[in-house]
Amino acid sequence: VHPAGGPMRSSVQRMPPNHVSQATSSHSIIQLETSDSEMELPPAHLPPEQRVGPNDDLKHNMNGDAVRRNSLQQQQQYRPQESWTNDVGDDHDHDDSTVLMVLPSSLWAMVILAIVAVLLGATGTALGIANLVQDNNSRSASSSVQAGTDGSTSTLEVILERGYINCGTGPANSPGFLLETGTDAAGDPVYGGMEYDWCVILASALFNGEILHKDTNAPRYRIVPLSFVDRWTALAQGEIDVLLGVTYNMERDVYEPSAQVGFEFSFPYFLDGLTFGGLPEYLACAQALDFNSTDTCRNTQICVDQGTTHETILAALVPPYALQVVTRQDVGFPSACQVLAGETGRINSQAMKEGGYFGPYELGSQLLSREPISMATRSGDPRWSDFVEWMVQALIFAEEQEITQARSFRMAPTSVFGGNETHPHPQLQSMFENAIAVRGNYGELYNFNLQSFLPRGGMNRLNAGDSPIMYSFPLGDTLVEAPELEVSSPTVRAIKERGFLNCGMNQRRGFASFEPSARTWTGFDIDLCHAIAAALFDGSDSRVVVTDLPSAQRFSVLQDGRVDILARLTTWTLDRDVREPTTGQGLSFSYPYFHDGLKFGGVGQYADCANNLDVISPECQDLKVCLLEDTTILSRVEELFHSGYIYPKSSFAEIISALNTGECNSVAGGFHDVDATGVRLDIDLQSIADLGYSGSETYRVGEKVYSKDPLALTTRQDDPLWSDFVRWIFWALVHAEEQGITQATAHDMPQTKLFGPLRTNALYHAVNAVGNYGEIYERHFGNLVPRGTSSLHQLNSGFGPMLRALPGIQLLS
C-alpha cells in the first residue's frame, strides 16, 4: 500500500544474490548483484545461451559501444510478453546496485528464469544497472543535430542560406500586436506592434545584427499576414518559418486538425485570456451567457474570429443563433454584432480606439479561457524550434538582469547554435547580444508596444521566485481524432512491444527511494513515471522499470535509447536543450515540475565560508567544496570558486566519505526547503547523517541561494510526439488540481483522442494512478518541503507573474 493512502503498487520481494524464489506477491524475482565500477551492459532480451556473461570478451558498455548486437529477428523473437507486469527497481546502496525484475509466476517463466540465473553466474556479474532493462528495439538517436529529425535540413540553415526570415502572423488589425500603419515608398505595407518586433528580433539574431542587408538594403525579414484558417497549413507546408501570435494548447501541440500535424511552441511571450467587449447593454447579456431573458439579450450577437481557439470555446457556451463566426470581427462591429470575443490585449478600449472606433465600449471583467500567446514552429526541427525558444528566454533573462538595449554588449556569446565543429555560422555566437540590441529586453519591448493601452500586470510580470508558478496550459479541443500514438511515435511503439516503460532515476529523498518495508519504489519522480505508464498501458501503472543512473552517464543512456525518459533531478538549461555537452545532442523537456537552487552546507566555520563565498579570511583559506560531477550545480560552483576549492565526486556516498576523512569540509547541492529553520533535503543534516557522516563537528546549511534549477522530465528530441505525450501527461496532473479533480474523482478528467482513439482515457488513467499534482506533492514533500503560500510549487490561480527565464544564458563581467 502506498504511503499516505496513495495508490497501490505491486510488491517486490528482495532475495539473496542470484537466487530464484517464489515471492509473497506470487511473482518470480531475479536479483542480480552488480558493480558500479564496470557498468557493462549485455543485451537484455537475448535468449539465455546468447547472453553476454561476466567473462565474455564481447560486451555492451555504458558508452553504447557494442561489438555484437543481436539481429532484429532475435530482438523481436525474445522480447518480453505483452502481459508481463514490470515494477522493477534497483536498490542502490552506495557501492553495490541491485536490480529487481518482476515476472509472472507461470511454470514456463520459472524454468526460463532459472536457466538465466544459472548462466549469469554466481558472483561478480558485470551487469550495469541500465542493461537489464535495455530495449533492443529502441532506436539510436540521430547522429546529427543540424538536420531535422526526419533527415531534412533545419529551417535555421534554410533561412541563413535564403538571407531573410518569413514570419507568419494573423490579420494585421491588432493594435500593439500587429497593425498595418501605412506603406513605404515602394508601396509595400509598413507594420508595427509586438509581433512585428519579434520578427525583427529574430532577424537581428540570425544575421549578426543586420535587419537590412548591408549590400542591397533589403529587409532581413518578411511579415506574412495570414487568415486564422490558413495559418497552420502555411506553417506546415514551409511557406513561413515561424508563426507569431498563437495560443499554445495541447491540440495544436499534438495534432492541429487543419494541418493534420502537431507543432512546437516557444514559452509564451504574452499571457492573456478570452473575454467579451462591446456595447455595455449587450455586454452584460454576453457575460451572463444570457440570450433569452430580455429583448436585448435575445438580440445579442457575438462576433468571433474563425479558426481560433475562441471559436471552439464559444461554440460550447453560446447558442448558434447568437454567435457569428467571421474572418475579421472588427469589420462587423457594431452593426452586425454588438459584442466581440477575443483576448483582452486585442479588444480592450484603447485597442478599439487605435483601430478607429470611438463609440460606447466596455471590456468584460471575466476570463473564459487561458491564452498563452507563443511562437510556433514545425515539429521535427528541434534546432530551429530551440532557437526561437531561446530568443524569448533571452529577453526575459535580460530584464531579470537589468540588461537594457543600451547595455546589450553584456550578453555573453554562445556556441550552441553556431561557431562549433558541427555548425559553422560564427555570427550566431552573438545572437543574444544582437537580439537585445535591436529592441531591448522584454520590459522595453512591452513598454514600447503595449503599455500605453494595456498596462503591464498579471502574468506578464517577472517572477523573482517568490510567487506561485505552477500553471497548466489549455487543452484545446481534446476530441480531435489523431492517429494512434504507436503509429507516429517509435518510442511508444518500442515501449508497447517490450511491455514496460524504462524510467531513469536518481535516488534522493522525496524524489526516488526504495523502501524495503513496503518492498517498492516511492517518490515524486517515481509517481510521475507511474502516471505516464498508466496513460500508456490503459491504466496499468505498474509497468515501469526503474534505473538508477549516475549523473555522468544519464544523457548518453537516454540518447542510446536504454531509458525512455529521465525523471531524475535534471535541470532544463540552454546547453542541454540545444547541444548537451557529453553527447552533442539536444534534449526535450516538460514544463518544470520542481524548482531547486544551489546552496552550501559545511562543518564548523566552513558552512559560513561557503555560504559567503569567502576564501580570503584566515579560517576559510582551506575551504574544500565537495559536489556531484557533471551537474548544473558543478557548473555554477565553478563560476563562484576557483577550481582549487572544488572537489567533484561521482556519488553522494563519495561526498560523505570525503567529509568523514576531511578531504572536503563543505558540500554544494540542491536546497528544497524543509522547515522554517532552513534545513535542506540534499545537503541537510539528516541526509548527511543518513548517508554516513560521522564527524564530530556540527554540520550547518547556509541561507543564500546561488542558482535557478527548474527540474523537468527529459526525453530525446528525435521523437516529438513522445515528448508531447510526456509533457501533457504532466500538465494533466496540474490541470486536475486546478479543477479540483483528485485521485478519487479522476473520472472527471476530460477524454482525448489526440493520442488516438485507443487512449481516450489517458488523462483519467494518469490521475487515477497517482492523483493530481498537489496530491503527489503532499505525499512525498508535504512533511519535507511545505508548499507555502508563495512557493513556486503552488498553483498560480491568481494570475500572478509567470515570466522566469530558464538558466544557461550568461553575462560578460
C-alpha positions in Angstrom: 0.0 0.0 0.0 1.4 3.4 -1.0 2.2 5.7 1.9 -0.4 8.3 3.0 -3.3 6.3 1.5 -1.9 6.7 -2.1 -2.3 4.3 -5.0 -1.5 0.6 -4.8 1.8 -0.8 -6.1 2.8 -4.3 -6.9 5.1 -5.8 -4.2 8.7 -6.7 -4.9 10.4 -9.2 -2.6 14.2 -8.8 -2.2 16.1 -12.0 -2.4 19.7 -13.1 -1.8 22.1 -12.5 -4.7 21.5 -14.8 -7.8 18.7 -16.6 -6.1 15.4 -17.5 -7.7 12.4 -17.9 -5.4 8.7 -17.5 -5.2 7.8 -14.1 -3.8 4.9 -13.5 -1.5 3.2 -11.5 -4.2 3.1 -14.6 -6.4 5.7 -13.1 -8.8 9.0 -14.6 -9.5 12.1 -12.5 -8.8 15.6 -12.4 -10.0 18.1 -10.2 -8.1 21.5 -9.6 -9.6 24.3 -8.0 -7.6 26.3 -5.7 -9.8 29.3 -3.5 -9.6 29.1 0.3 -10.3 32.7 0.4 -11.4 32.2 -1.5 -14.6 28.6 -0.8 -15.5 28.8 -3.1 -18.6 25.6 -3.8 -20.3 24.9 -7.0 -22.2 21.8 -7.2 -24.4 18.7 -7.7 -22.3 16.4 -9.8 -24.4 18.7 -12.4 -25.9 17.9 -16.0 -25.1 20.0 -17.2 -22.2 22.6 -19.1 -24.2 23.4 -15.9 -26.2 23.6 -13.5 -23.3 27.0 -12.0 -22.5 28.4 -13.3 -19.3 30.9 -11.7 -16.9 33.8 -13.4 -18.5 32.9 -12.9 -22.2 35.0 -10.7 -24.4 32.0 -9.3 -26.2 30.3 -6.7 -24.1 28.0 -3.8 -24.4 29.1 -0.9 -22.2 27.7 2.3 -20.8 29.0 4.3 -23.7 26.8 2.4 -26.1 29.6 0.6 -27.9 28.7 -2.9 -29.0 30.9 -5.4 -30.6 28.0 -7.8 -31.1 24.3 -6.9 -31.3 21.5 -9.4 -31.7 19.7 -9.4 -35.0 16.3 -7.7 -35.5 14.7 -11.1 -35.8 16.2 -12.2 -32.5 15.1 -8.9 -30.9 11.5 -9.5 -32.0 11.5 -13.2 -31.0 12.7 -12.7 -27.5 11.0 -9.5 -26.3 9.0 -9.8 -23.1 5.4 -10.9 -23.3 2.9 -8.0 -23.6 1.1 -9.2 -20.4 4.2 -9.1 -18.2 3.9 -6.7 -15.2 7.2 -5.0 -14.6 7.5 -2.8 -11.5 11.3 -3.0 -11.3 13.6 -1.2 -9.0 17.2 -1.1 -8.1 18.4 -0.7 -4.5 21.5 1.5 -5.0 23.3 1.0 -1.7 26.5 3.1 -2.3 28.9 0.7 -3.9 26.6 -2.1 -5.0 23.4 -1.9 -7.1 20.6 -4.3 -7.1 18.2 -4.9 -10.0 14.8 -6.4 -9.2 12.7 -7.8 -12.1 9.1 -8.9 -11.6 7.7 -11.6 -13.9 4.6 -13.8 -14.0 4.8 -16.9 -11.8 3.9 -19.4 -14.6 5.8 -22.6 -14.8 7.3 -21.6 -18.2 8.6 -18.3 -16.7 10.1 -20.1 -13.7 12.0 -22.5 -16.0 13.4 -19.7 -18.1 14.3 -17.6 -15.1 16.1 -20.5 -13.5 18.2 -21.0 -16.7 19.0 -17.3 -16.8 20.1 -17.2 -13.2 22.5 -20.2 -13.6 24.0 -18.9 -16.8 24.6 -15.4 -15.4 27.0 -16.8 -12.9 27.2 -16.8 -9.1 29.2 -13.7 -8.3 30.7 -10.5 -9.7 28.3 -10.4 -12.7 29.3 -7.3 -14.7 25.8 -6.0 -15.4 25.2 -2.3 -15.5 22.1 -1.1 -13.8 20.5 0.1 -17.1 21.4 -3.0 -19.1 18.8 -5.4 -17.6 16.1 -3.1 -18.8 17.7 -2.2 -22.1 15.3 -2.2 -25.0 17.0 -3.7 -28.1 14.2 -2.5 -30.2 14.8 1.2 -29.4 16.2 3.5 -31.9 19.6 5.1 -31.7 19.5 8.8 -31.5 20.2 10.8 -34.6 23.9 11.4 -35.1 23.4 15.0 -36.2 21.5 17.8 -34.7 21.9 20.0 -37.8 19.1 18.2 -39.7 15.5 17.9 -38.6 14.5 14.6 -37.0 13.2 13.4 -40.4 16.6 14.0 -42.0 15.7 17.3 -43.7 17.8 20.4 -43.4 17.0 22.6 -40.4 14.9 25.7 -41.1 17.7 27.6 -39.4 20.1 26.6 -42.2 17.5 27.4 -44.9 16.9 30.9 -43.5 20.6 31.7 -43.4 21.0 30.5 -46.9 18.0 32.4 -48.1 19.0 35.6 -46.4 15.8 36.5 -44.7 13.1 35.1 -42.4 9.4 34.7 -43.2 7.3 35.5 -40.2 3.6 34.5 -40.4 1.0 36.4 -38.4 -2.7 36.7 -38.2 -4.5 39.6 -39.8 -2.7 42.9 -39.3 -5.5 44.6 -37.4 -4.4 44.3 -33.7 -3.0 47.5 -32.3 0.0 46.8 -30.1 0.5 43.3 -31.6 0.4 43.7 -35.4 -1.1 46.7 -37.2 -0.6 47.9 -40.8 0.4 51.5 -40.3 0.8 52.6 -43.9 3.0 51.9 -47.0 6.6 52.7 -47.8 8.0 54.4 -50.9 7.7 51.2 -52.9 4.1 50.7 -51.9 4.7 47.8 -49.6 2.9 47.7 -46.3 4.5 49.0 -43.1 3.8 47.3 -39.8 4.1 47.9 -36.2 3.5 46.1 -32.9 5.0 43.4 -30.7 4.7 40.6 -33.3 6.4 42.7 -35.9 9.2 43.4 -33.4 9.6 39.7 -32.6 10.3 39.1 -36.3 12.9 41.9 -36.3 14.5 40.5 -33.2 14.8 37.0 -34.8 16.3 38.6 -37.9 18.8 40.6 -35.9 19.9 37.4 -34.0 20.2 35.4 -37.2 22.1 37.9 -39.3 24.6 39.3 -36.9 22.6 42.5 -36.0 21.6 43.2 -39.6 17.9 43.9 -40.1 18.6 45.4 -43.6 21.1 43.7 -45.9 24.3 45.7 -45.9 24.7 45.5 -49.7 21.1 45.6 -51.1 19.4 47.3 -48.2 16.6 44.7 -48.5 14.9 43.7 -45.2 16.2 40.5 -43.5 12.6 39.7 -42.5 9.2 39.4 -44.2 5.9 39.8 -42.5 3.3 37.4 -44.0 -0.3 38.2 -42.7 -2.5 35.1 -42.9 -6.1 34.3 -42.2 -6.7 32.4 -39.0 -7.9 29.5 -41.1 -4.9 29.2 -43.3 -2.0 30.0 -41.0 -1.4 26.4 -39.7 -1.3 24.9 -43.2 1.1 27.7 -44.3 3.4 26.8 -41.5 3.2 23.1 -42.1 4.0 23.5 -45.8 7.0 25.7 -45.2 5.5 28.9 -46.6 6.6 30.6 -43.4 9.4 29.9 -40.9 7.6 30.8 -37.7 4.0 31.7 -36.8 3.6 34.5 -34.3 0.7 35.4 -32.0 -0.8 31.9 -31.5 -2.3 30.2 -28.4 -0.2 27.2 -27.1 -2.5 24.3 -26.3 -2.4 20.5 -26.4 -4.5 20.2 -29.5 -2.1 22.3 -31.6 1.0 20.8 -29.9 -0.1 17.2 -30.7 -2.4 17.3 -33.8 -3.7 20.5 -35.3 -6.6 19.3 -37.4 -6.4 21.7 -40.4 -2.7 20.8 -41.0 -3.0 17.3 -39.6 0.3 17.6 -37.7 1.5 18.9 -34.4 3.7 21.9 -33.9 6.4 23.2 -31.5 5.8 26.2 -29.3 8.0 28.7 -27.5 7.4 29.8 -24.0 4.6 32.3 -24.1 5.7 35.9 -24.6 2.2 37.2 -23.6 -0.3 35.5 -21.3 -3.9 36.5 -21.8 -7.4 35.2 -21.7 -10.6 35.2 -23.8 -13.2 37.8 -22.7 -16.0 39.9 -24.2 -16.0 43.5 -25.1 -18.8 45.6 -26.7 -21.8 47.9 -26.2 -22.4 48.0 -22.5 -26.1 46.8 -22.5 -25.3 43.8 -24.8 -22.0 43.1 -23.0 -24.0 42.4 -19.8 -26.0 39.7 -21.5 -22.9 38.1 -23.0 -21.1 38.0 -19.7 -24.0 36.3 -18.1 -24.4 34.0 -21.1 -28.0 35.1 -21.1 -29.5 35.1 -24.6 -33.2 34.8 -23.7 -34.3 36.9 -20.7 -34.9 40.3 -22.4 -35.2 41.6 -25.9 -31.7 43.0 -25.6 -30.3 39.6 -24.7 -32.3 37.8 -27.4 -30.8 40.2 -30.0 -27.2 40.0 -28.7 -24.8 38.9 -31.5 -21.2 37.9 -30.7 -18.5 38.0 -33.4 -15.6 35.6 -33.1 -12.7 35.0 -35.5 -12.8 31.9 -37.5 -10.1 29.3 -37.0 -9.2 30.4 -33.4 -9.4 28.7 -30.1 -12.0 31.2 -29.2 -14.4 29.7 -31.8 -14.1 26.3 -30.2 -14.6 27.6 -26.7 -17.7 29.8 -27.5 -19.3 27.0 -29.6 -19.8 25.2 -26.3 -21.1 28.2 -24.4 -23.1 30.3 -26.8 -26.2 29.1 -28.8 -25.6 29.1 -32.6 -28.1 31.9 -33.3 -26.1 34.3 -31.1 -22.7 33.5 -32.5 -21.2 34.8 -35.7 -18.0 33.2 -36.9 -16.2 35.8 -39.1 -12.9 36.3 -40.8 -12.4 39.7 -39.3 -14.6 40.5 -36.3 -13.7 44.2 -36.2 -15.4 44.8 -39.6 -18.8 43.8 -38.3 -18.8 45.8 -35.1 -21.1 47.3 -34.0 -23.6 46.9 -36.9 -23.6 43.2 -37.4 -22.6 42.2 -33.8 -22.7 44.2 -30.6 -20.1 42.1 -28.7 -16.7 41.0 -29.7 -14.9 37.9 -28.3 -11.2 37.9 -28.1 -8.1 38.3 -25.9 -8.0 41.3 -23.6 -4.9 42.6 -25.3 -6.7 42.8 -28.6 -10.2 44.0 -27.8 -9.7 46.4 -25.0 -11.0 50.0 -25.2 -7.7 51.6 -26.2 -7.1 49.0 -28.9 -10.5 49.8 -30.3 -9.7 53.4 -30.5 -6.4 52.6 -32.2 -8.4 50.7 -34.7 -10.7 53.7 -35.4 -13.7 53.1 -33.1 -14.6 55.8 -30.6 -18.2 55.0 -29.7 -19.5 53.4 -26.5 -17.5 50.4 -25.4 -16.6 48.4 -22.4 -14.3 45.4 -21.8 -15.7 42.5 -19.8 -14.3 41.5 -16.4 -14.4 37.7 -16.8 -11.9 35.5 -18.5 -13.3 32.4 -20.2 -10.1 30.8 -21.1 -6.3 30.8 -20.9 -4.5 32.1 -23.9 -0.7 31.7 -23.6 0.5 33.5 -26.7 3.6 32.0 -28.3 5.6 31.5 -31.4 5.0 28.2 -33.3 7.4 26.2 -35.5 7.3 23.0 -37.4 7.7 19.8 -35.4 10.7 17.6 -36.1 13.1 20.5 -36.4 14.5 20.9 -32.9 17.4 23.2 -33.8 15.1 25.9 -35.2 12.5 25.4 -32.5 15.2 25.8 -29.9 16.5 28.9 -31.5 13.1 30.6 -31.3 12.5 29.4 -27.7 15.8 30.9 -26.5 15.0 34.2 -28.1 12.1 34.5 -25.7 14.2 33.3 -22.9 16.9 35.9 -23.7 14.6 38.9 -23.5 13.2 37.7 -20.2 16.7 37.0 -18.8 17.9 40.4 -19.9 15.1 42.1 -18.0 15.8 40.0 -14.9 19.5 41.1 -15.1 18.6 44.7 -15.9 20.4 44.5 -19.3 18.8 47.1 -21.4 19.1 47.8 -25.1 21.9 50.2 -24.4 23.8 47.5 -22.4 23.3 44.6 -24.8 27.0 44.2 -25.0 26.9 42.5 -21.6 25.1 39.4 -23.1 27.8 36.7 -23.4 28.3 34.8 -26.7 27.2 31.2 -27.0 28.4 28.4 -29.4 25.4 26.1 -29.0 23.8 27.2 -32.3 26.9 28.2 -34.3 30.6 28.6 -34.2 31.2 25.0 -33.3 32.6 21.9 -35.0 29.2 20.7 -36.1 27.6 24.1 -37.1 29.6 26.9 -38.6 27.9 30.3 -38.8 30.0 32.2 -36.2 27.6 35.1 -36.3 25.2 33.1 -34.3 27.6 33.2 -31.3 26.4 36.8 -30.8 22.7 36.0 -31.2 21.7 37.1 -27.6 23.6 40.4 -27.8 22.1 41.1 -31.3 18.6 40.3 -30.1 18.7 42.7 -27.2 20.5 45.4 -29.2 17.7 45.8 -31.7 14.6 46.1 -29.4 15.8 45.8 -25.8 14.8 43.4 -23.1 11.2 42.1 -22.6 10.2 45.0 -20.4 11.4 47.5 -23.1 9.6 45.5 -25.8 6.3 45.5 -23.8 6.5 49.2 -22.8 7.1 50.3 -26.4 4.2 48.3 -27.9 1.6 47.7 -25.2 2.0 49.8 -22.1 0.0 52.8 -23.3 -3.2 50.9 -23.7 -2.6 47.7 -21.8 -0.6 48.5 -18.6 1.7 45.6 -17.7 0.5 43.4 -14.9 -0.8 40.0 -14.0 1.0 37.1 -15.5 3.2 39.2 -17.8 5.4 40.3 -15.0 8.7 38.8 -13.9 8.6 36.1 -11.3 11.5 36.5 -8.9 11.0 33.1 -7.4 8.7 34.3 -4.6 5.3 33.6 -6.0 3.4 30.6 -7.5 4.2 29.5 -11.0 2.5 26.1 -11.4 0.1 26.6 -14.3 -1.3 24.2 -16.8 -1.6 25.3 -20.4 -5.0 24.9 -22.1 -6.1 21.6 -23.7 -7.9 22.9 -26.8 -10.3 20.5 -28.5 -9.3 17.2 -26.9 -11.7 15.2 -29.0 -10.0 15.9 -32.3 -9.1 12.4 -33.5 -5.4 11.8 -34.4 -3.6 8.6 -35.5 -2.8 6.1 -32.8 0.3 7.0 -30.8 2.2 3.9 -31.8 1.8 4.8 -35.5 3.6 8.1 -35.2 5.9 7.5 -32.2 8.7 4.9 -32.5 9.4 5.3 -28.8 5.9 4.4 -27.8 5.9 1.5 -30.3 9.1 0.2 -28.6 7.6 0.6 -25.1 4.5 -1.2 -26.1 6.4 -4.0 -27.7 8.6 -4.6 -24.7 5.7 -4.2 -22.3 7.1 -1.5 -19.9 8.4 2.0 -19.6 12.1 2.5 -18.9 12.5 5.3 -16.4 15.9 6.8 -15.5 16.1 7.9 -11.9 18.5 9.2 -9.2 17.9 8.1 -5.7 17.2 11.1 -3.5 14.9 11.6 -0.5 11.4 12.7 -1.6 12.1 12.1 -5.3 13.0 8.4 -5.6 13.9 5.8 -2.9 13.5 2.1 -2.4 11.6 1.2 0.8 12.4 -2.4 2.0 9.5 -2.4 4.4 7.0 -1.6 1.6 9.0 -3.6 -0.9 8.5 -0.9 -3.5 9.9 2.3 -5.0 8.4 5.5 -3.9 8.9 9.2 -4.6 7.8 12.1 -6.6 9.8 11.1 -9.7 8.5 7.5 -9.3 4.9 8.7 -9.4 5.5 10.7 -12.5 6.7 7.6 -14.3 3.7 5.6 -13.0 1.4 8.3 -14.3 2.9 8.1 -17.8 2.9 4.3 -17.7 -0.8 4.3 -16.7 -1.7 6.6 -19.6 0.2 4.4 -22.0 -1.0 1.0 -20.7 -4.7 1.7 -20.3 -4.4 2.2 -16.5 -1.7 -0.4 -15.7 0.7 1.9 -13.8 2.9 -0.9 -12.6 4.6 -1.4 -16.0 7.7 0.6 -15.0 11.3 -0.3 -14.9 13.4 2.0 -12.6 17.0 2.6 -13.5 19.3 4.5 -11.0 21.7 6.4 -13.3 25.0 8.2 -12.4 25.0 11.8 -13.4 27.8 11.4 -15.9 26.0 8.6 -17.8 22.4 9.7 -17.7 22.3 11.6 -21.0 24.2 9.0 -23.1 22.0 6.3 -21.7 18.9 8.3 -22.7 20.3 9.1 -26.2 21.2 5.5 -26.8 17.6 4.5 -26.1 18.3 2.5 -23.0 15.8 4.5 -21.0 12.8 6.3 -22.4 12.7 9.2 -20.0 14.7 10.8 -17.3 12.8 11.8 -14.2 15.9 12.3 -12.1 16.7 15.8 -10.9 17.6 17.1 -14.3 17.7 20.9 -14.8 16.4 22.4 -18.0 19.3 24.6 -19.3 20.4 26.2 -22.6 23.2 23.7 -23.3 21.1 20.6 -22.5 18.2 21.9 -24.6 20.2 22.6 -27.7 23.5 20.7 -27.5 24.2 18.7 -24.4 28.0 18.6 -24.0 28.5 14.9 -23.3 26.5 13.7 -26.3 26.5 16.7 -28.6 22.7 16.3 -29.0 19.8 18.3 -27.7 17.0 17.2 -25.3 13.3 17.8 -24.8 11.9 18.9 -21.5 8.5 19.0 -19.9 7.2 22.1 -18.0 9.3 22.1 -14.8 7.8 20.0 -12.1 10.1 21.2 -9.2 12.2 24.3 -8.7 15.5 23.9 -7.0 18.6 26.0 -6.3 22.2 25.8 -5.2 23.0 26.2 -1.5 26.1 25.3 0.6 26.4 23.3 3.8 29.5 22.7 5.8 31.1 21.6 9.0 32.2 24.1 11.6 33.2 27.5 10.3 33.2 26.2 6.7 29.4 26.4 6.5 29.7 30.2 6.7 32.8 30.3 4.5 31.0 28.6 1.6 27.7 30.4 2.2 29.5 33.8 1.9 31.9 32.7 -0.9 34.7 33.6 1.5 38.2 32.1 0.8 40.1 35.2 2.0 39.5 35.1 5.8 42.2 33.0 7.5 39.7 30.4 8.8 38.4 30.0 5.2 41.5 29.6 3.2 41.5 25.8 3.3 37.8 25.6 2.1 37.2 22.4 0.2 33.7 22.0 -1.5 32.5 18.6 -2.5 29.7 18.2 -5.0 28.4 15.9 -7.7 30.2 15.9 -11.0 28.5 16.5 -14.4 25.7 18.6 -12.9 24.5 22.1 -13.2 25.5 22.5 -9.6 29.1 22.0 -10.6 28.9 24.5 -13.5 27.5 27.1 -11.1 30.1 26.5 -8.4 32.8 26.8 -11.0 31.6 30.3 -11.6 31.8 31.1 -7.9 35.0 29.4 -6.8 38.4 28.7 -8.3 38.9 25.1 -9.3 41.4 24.6 -6.4 38.5 24.8 -3.9 36.2 22.3 -5.8 36.2 18.5 -5.4 33.7 16.8 -7.8 32.5 13.3 -6.8 30.6 10.7 -8.6 28.1 10.0 -5.8 26.8 11.3 -2.5 28.4 8.3 -0.9 31.8 9.6 -2.0 30.9 13.1 -0.7 30.1 11.7 2.7 33.2 9.7 2.7 35.2 12.8 1.9 33.5 14.7 4.7 34.4 11.9 7.1 38.1 11.8 6.1 38.5 15.6 5.9 39.0 15.6 2.1 36.3 18.2 2.0 34.6 20.4 4.6 31.7 21.8 2.6 29.0 20.4 0.4 27.2 22.1 -2.5 23.7 20.8 -3.6 20.0 21.5 -4.1 18.2 23.4 -1.5 14.5 22.3 -1.2 13.2 24.0 2.0 12.2 21.5 4.7 11.2 23.8 7.5 11.4 27.4 8.7 14.9 26.8 10.2 16.4 26.3 6.8 17.2 22.6 6.9 17.6 21.2 3.4 16.9 17.9 1.6 20.1 17.2 -0.4 22.6 18.7 2.0 20.7 18.9 5.2 21.9 17.4 8.5 19.5 14.4 8.4 20.5 13.5 4.8 24.2 13.8 5.7 23.7 11.6 8.8 21.6 9.1 7.0 24.3 8.7 4.4 27.0 8.0 7.0 28.5 11.3 8.2 30.3 10.5 11.4 32.2 13.7 12.0 32.2 15.4 15.4 31.8 19.0 14.1 28.3 20.4 13.7 27.1 20.4 10.1 25.1 23.5 9.1 23.4 24.8 5.9 23.6 28.4 4.7 20.7 30.5 3.7 21.8 32.0 0.4 20.6 30.6 -3.0 23.0 30.8 -5.9 21.1 29.4 -8.9 17.9 28.6 -10.5 17.3 24.8 -11.2 14.0 24.1 -12.8 13.7 20.3 -12.8 11.9 18.8 -15.7 11.1 15.4 -17.3 13.6 14.8 -20.1 13.3 12.9 -23.4 15.1 12.7 -26.6 14.5 15.2 -29.4 14.2 12.6 -32.1 10.6 11.6 -31.2 8.5 14.8 -30.8 5.2 13.0 -30.3 6.6 11.1 -27.3 7.9 14.3 -25.8 4.4 15.8 -26.3 2.8 12.9 -24.6 5.1 13.2 -21.6 4.6 16.9 -21.4 0.8 16.8 -21.5 0.5 13.9 -19.0 2.4 16.1 -16.5 0.3 19.1 -17.4 -2.8 16.9 -16.9 -1.8 16.4 -13.2 -1.6 20.1 -12.7 -4.8 20.7 -14.6 -6.5 18.2 -12.3 -5.5 20.1 -9.2 -6.6 23.4 -10.8 -10.0 21.9 -11.5 -10.4 20.3 -8.1 -10.1 16.8 -9.6 -8.5 14.3 -7.2 -7.5 10.7 -7.5 -10.9 9.7 -6.1 -12.7 11.8 -8.8 -10.3 11.1 -11.7 -13.3 10.2 -13.8 -14.0 13.9 -14.2 -10.8 14.3 -16.3 -11.6 15.1 -20.0 -11.4 12.5 -22.6 -9.0 12.9 -25.5 -8.5 11.4 -28.9 -5.4 13.4 -29.7 -3.2 10.4 -29.0 -5.5 8.1 -30.9 -9.0 6.6 -30.1 -7.4 3.8 -28.0 -6.1 6.4 -25.5 -9.3 8.3 -25.0 -9.0 7.9 -21.2 -5.2 8.6 -21.0 -5.6 11.7 -18.8 -8.0 9.9 -16.5 -5.6 6.9 -16.1 -2.8 9.2 -15.2 -4.7 11.0 -12.4 -6.4 7.8 -11.3 -3.0 6.1 -10.8 -1.2 8.8 -8.7 -3.6 11.7 -8.0 -3.2 15.3 -9.1 0.0 17.4 -8.7 -0.9 18.6 -5.3 -1.7 15.1 -4.0 1.7 13.8 -5.3 3.5 16.8 -3.8 1.9 16.3 -0.4 2.5 12.6 -0.4 6.3 13.0 -0.9 7.2 16.5 0.2 4.4 17.5 2.5 6.5 17.0 5.6 9.8 17.9 4.0 9.1 20.9 1.7 5.8 22.6 2.5 4.4 24.4 -0.5 3.5 27.5 1.5 1.5 30.4 0.1 4.3 31.9 -2.0 6.2 28.8 -3.2 7.0 28.4 -6.9 5.3 25.0 -6.5 1.9 26.5 -5.6 -0.8 26.9 -8.3 -0.8 30.2 -10.0 -4.5 30.6 -9.7 -4.5 34.3 -9.0 -2.9 35.4 -12.3 0.4 36.1 -10.7 3.7 36.7 -12.6 4.8 33.9 -14.9 7.9 35.2 -16.6 11.0 33.4 -15.3 13.9 32.7 -17.6 15.5 29.3 -17.8 19.2 29.1 -16.7 22.1 28.9 -19.2 22.4 32.3 -20.7 25.5 34.1 -19.4 26.7 37.7 -18.9 30.1 39.2 -19.6 31.7 40.6 -16.5 
